[in-house]
Amino acid sequence: MHEILRHLPVCHVEAPGQHEAAKTLPTAYTYPTMDQLSEALPAVLKHFGLRSVIGLGVGAGAYILARFALNHPDLVDGLVLININPNADGIMDTVANKITGWTHTLPDSVITHLFGKEEIQTNHDLIATYRHHVTATMNQANVSQFFRSYNSRGALEVERPVPGGNINVRTLKCPTLLLVGDNSPAVEAVVDCNSKLNPTKTTLLKMADCGGLPQVDQPAKVIEAFKYFIQGMGYLSSASMTRLRSRTTSSSSISSFDGPRSRAHTNDMQRGRTQSHGPEDKRGRSHTDVSMESLSSSHQNISKTTEMAC
């Protein structure tokens, strides 16, 4: 992250009571909904004098930032969303969550939410580290309230624009990079989210041989993709890259960002990055090796959806 941090300030936002060693929230405290958390972000930007941000969020943080971008598109230049689920829990999910709450401890519930079965069974060190983090450094009463708030979220209700159709459909208007590991329990939700977003502004990066948390499992590849994404928006033009290779899965359609945006903000400290914690058609696909530079050079307005498997 050094190259990014040299040019862009970072504003890290914690949800109430979710920082390490947090005190238990008062009994009378009503935990905010996901919508309310997203509506708290404009005040954060105003406080720090940030005119707009590039949002980076994981899981619930990704959902909160996406809703923030939907309601305040003028404040968001771009989004990097890891493990986002744009949907509300269905009836079966709600019942399953209640049963899990009765039969599992909070750490177990968090672990199964973050990691897939295979990863839980094989990557014992990683799972033990996160279990210890939840039990020893986090306030479990506060985490439980946040967990319930997330499970009660509403759907983002985004819709993919159709050429010649309604130009005012509800969708993300900024360049968006969706990230997920191919062994993540969130993979279906992320692919579904990709199918609902504007294909000219969205890139799906599905990371091969990667578990539930790409930023932990393969941090170098995630950061490299992040750098190229920022470069594609006109920032960090002088940043050096290591040219990671990836395999691109060409589906029915490849994504690019809409036209070049004139930027002179490489060292503008008024810009910041805010950080907050339909299934694909079964078609035949061709696989070609491409450089991840395509993330930064995809200014040609190609009306296709890119799915990259690193």
N, C-alpha and C positions, 0 to 999 in steps of 0.2 A: 504493500500500500504506500510505500515511501514516495514514489513518483506522483501519486495522486495527492497525497497529503501536502506535498510541497506547493501545490497550486490551488487546492480547494479546502476551505475550512469544513470541519465536520460538526454537525449538531446532532448529538445522540439523545433520543427521547425515550425515557422509561415510562411505562404505564404506572399508575399509582401503586405503591407498595411492592413493586417487582424488582427493586434494586437489592443488592446483597446486604444481608443483615438488617433488613427493613423491620421497623416495629409493626406490630399487628394493627391493622386499621381499626378505628373505633367501631363498636357494635352498631351504632346508629348510622354508620356510613353506608350509603348505597353505591355499590360499585358501578362505574360508568358503563354504558353499552359501547359496542364497537363504533357506532355512529357518533356518540358523544366524544369518544376518544379522538376520532378523526377531526371533529369540529374544534378540538382544543389546539390543533396544530397552527392555525393562522395566528393565534396569539403568541405562540412560540416564535414564529418567523418575525412577527412585528417586534417582539422584545429584543431580538438579536439583530434587527435591521437587515434581514434577509429578504431581498425582493422576490427571489424564486429559488427553487431547489431541484436537485436530482435526488429522488427518493430511493433508498435501499431498505427493503424490509423482508423479514422471514416469517412465514406462517401467518400468525395473527397480525404481525407488523406489516406484512405485505398487503393483507386485506385492508387494514386501517389506511395505509398510504394510497391504495387504489381508490377507496371511497373519498379520501381527501382530494385526490386528483379529479375525480368525477364532479365534485361539488365546487372545486376551486381551480379550474384548469389554468388560470392565469398565473398561479403561484408555482406550477410544476413544469419544469423543463423536460424531465424524463423520469422513468421508473425502472428499477431493477427489482423484480419480484421473485423471491425464492419460495417455492412450495405454497403458492397461493391457491386458495379454494374460494371461487367466486359464488358458491352456492350456499344456501341455508341448509341446515341439517333437516333431513326428511323425518317422517314419523318413525321409521325403523332405526334411523341413526339416533334419534332422541331416546327411544326405548333402550337401544344398546348402550348409550352413554349412562343411563340410569342404572342399568344392570352392572355395568363396569364400576360405577361409583359404589355400588353395594358390595361387590366382590373383590375389588382391587384397591390397593392403597394409592394415594395421590402420585407418588413417584412412579408406580407401575403404569398408571394412566398416562402420565406425561411421556414415559419411555415408549409406550406402544403408539402414541400419537406422533412421535418424532421419527421412529425407526421402524423398518420392516421386520417381519418375523425372522428372515434369514440373518439379517444383521444382528438382531438381538441374540440369536443362537450362536453366532460365530465370532463377533467382535466384542469379546467380553471386557477388554480394557476400556474401550470407548463407552460401553453401556455402564460400567461401574463408575466411570468418571462422571457421567451425567447424573446417575442415581445419587452419587455423593453430593454433587452440586445442588440438586433439588432438596435433599434431606439436611445438608449441613450448612449451606450458605443462603438459601432462600427461605422466606417466611411462608410456610406451607398453607396457612390460613389465607394469606393474601393471594398466593398462587391459585388456590382453589376458587376464589372469587373471580379471578381473571379467566380461569379455565371455563367457568360457567358462563361468563359474559361472552366468550368467544363461541361456545357451543350454542348460544342463543342468538347468534348473528342472523341478520336477514341476507337475502341474496343481493348481489351487486346489481342485478338486473341490467347487465350490459347487453348490447346487441350488435352484431357485425353489420356494418354498412353494406348495402347492396348497390352496385352501380345502377344509376337511374332510379333508385328508390328514395326513401325518405332521407334527406341530408341531415336531419336533426335527431337521428337516433341517439340514444344514450350510449356513449362509448368513451374510452380513454382517447384523448386528443393528442397526447404527447408520445414520443418514441418510447417503446416499452420492451424490455428484455425479460422474458420468463425463463427461470432456471429451475431444474429439478433433476435429481439423480434417477437413473433408470430402475433402481431398486427401492425407491422411496414409496411410502404408503400414499404420498400425495400426487403420484404421477398422473393418475386418471383425472384428478381435479385440475391439474395444471394444463393438461392437453385440452380438457373441456374449456378452460378459460381462454386458451389460444384460439379455439374455434369460434369464440364469441367476440373477439376483438378485431379492430381494423387491420386487415392483412398488410396494408401499406405502411403501418407504423409498428408492427409487432414482430419480434423474433423469439422463437422457442428454442432454448438450448437444453437438450436432454443429454445428461452426462453419463457416458457408459461406465460400467463397473463402479458405480457410485451409489452410496446409500442415502439415508434420509436427510443428511445435512451436507450438501455439496461444499459449503464454505469451510467445513471441518474436514471432510473426507479428501477433497482435492482443492485446497485453497489457492494454489498457484494458478490453476486453470480458471477458477472463478474470477480471480483478480485480473488475469489477463483479458478475459472476456469483458470485464467491467471497463478496463482501460480502452479497449477498442470501441466499446459502446459510447464512452464519453468522447473519444476522438471523432466518432461518426456524427456527433452533435456539434462539432467544431471547437471542442476544448482540447487541451493537452497536445497541441500539434507537434511539440518538440519532444514528447515522451518517447523513450526507447521501448521497443517491444521485442519479445523473444520468439515470435512467430510460431506459436503452438499450432500443431496440425490437428485437424478434426475431420470426421466423416460426416458429410451432409446427407441427410435423407430427404430426397426431393419428393414431396407429396403433390397434391393437386395444385397447389399454388405456392412463391418465395417472397419473403418479406423484405421491404426496405423502408428506410425512413423517408418521409416526404421531403422534398427538395433541400438543397444545402441551406443552412441557416447562417447568416453572417454573424460571426462571434469575435469579440475582442476582449474576452473576459478571462483569459488564462490566469491572470494575476489579480483579478477583481475580487477582493475579499467580501464584496457585497453579495456575491453568489455563494450558495452553499449546497451541501448535500445533507438531506435529512435522513436519519436512520431510525427505524422503529422495528423494536423487536416484532359442443356436442362431440362426442368421441370421434376420433379421426376415421375417415372412410377407409375400409380395408381394400386398398388398391395395391397393385404391383408397384414397387419402388426401385429406383436406381440409386446406387451408392457411389459417390465419388469423393476422393480426397481433396479437401480444399483448406486453405489457410484461414485462421480465425480473423485475418485482416478483412474478411468479407463483412464483419460487423461494422467496420469503420468506413468501408468503401461502398456501402450499399445505398448510395444516394440516388441511383437510378430508380425511378418510381415504378418498380416492377410490381404488378398486382398479384403477387404470390406470397405464400406463407413459408417461411424458412424454419425447418426443424433441423437443428444441428446436434449430432451425437458425438461428443468429444471422446 
